[in-house]
């Protein structure tokens, strides 16, 4: 089943130096841009992460320090990547928990104000896990009847993710071929930031999702314990989390002044 799109969707996959969203860097990025008329564009870049790639990570994606030594840094690619995905919905495999948060960090480090306003994110892994509980290679075999050649290469994974989503729509009658619906279905718990440090309560208010103030209103904590804001800003939290926290603080201040 072909996707019903009202605007382009970019399926993307990252290979990185590790899984720490705040510290690790991209070494490969692939983007498959699908337009509402069915046209597709595919892009792939190797990226110099400006840090050593651990041997245990190289064993997974096979990208070595030597392979990326003369490649552009993400800072050099950031504008091109952002222009490619700007205004598009996003799709990926485990993308809500990893790829989107890490991409957001890289873009913010490059000085690009990445936002998800008016953008939905379809996580094919979540749909798969809700239906079958498998991995991407198994998902590709299960839904598409093919072996995934080149698993753990970003380009192969993005193409496989796109094919799996189309096959999921063919297989499950209860899945709606509409990106906002699929994004809601593939979402886990709703968070204000990507990394899951700030979530929402039943009334839609931002609350801390970790630490001693877990479940407490962010606005109230920042008012009662102003030093907590400074601690988070100076600690090893993702840049996007710090950005969201700053926006909440400014919103509270503007409400007081209005």
ABEGO torsion letter per residue (X at the ends): XBBBBABBBBBBBBBBAEABAAABBBABBBBBBBBAAGBBBBBBBBBBAGBBBBAAAAAAAGBBAAAAAABBBAAAAAAAAAAAABGBBBBBBGAAAAAAAAAAAAAAAAGBBBBABGBBBBBAAAAAAAAAGBBAAAAAAAAAGBBBBGBGBAAAAAAAAAAAAAAAAAABAABBBBAAAAAAAABBBBBABAAGABBBBAAGBBBBABEAABGBBAAAAAAABAAAAAAAAABBBBAAAAAAAAAAAAAAAAAAAX
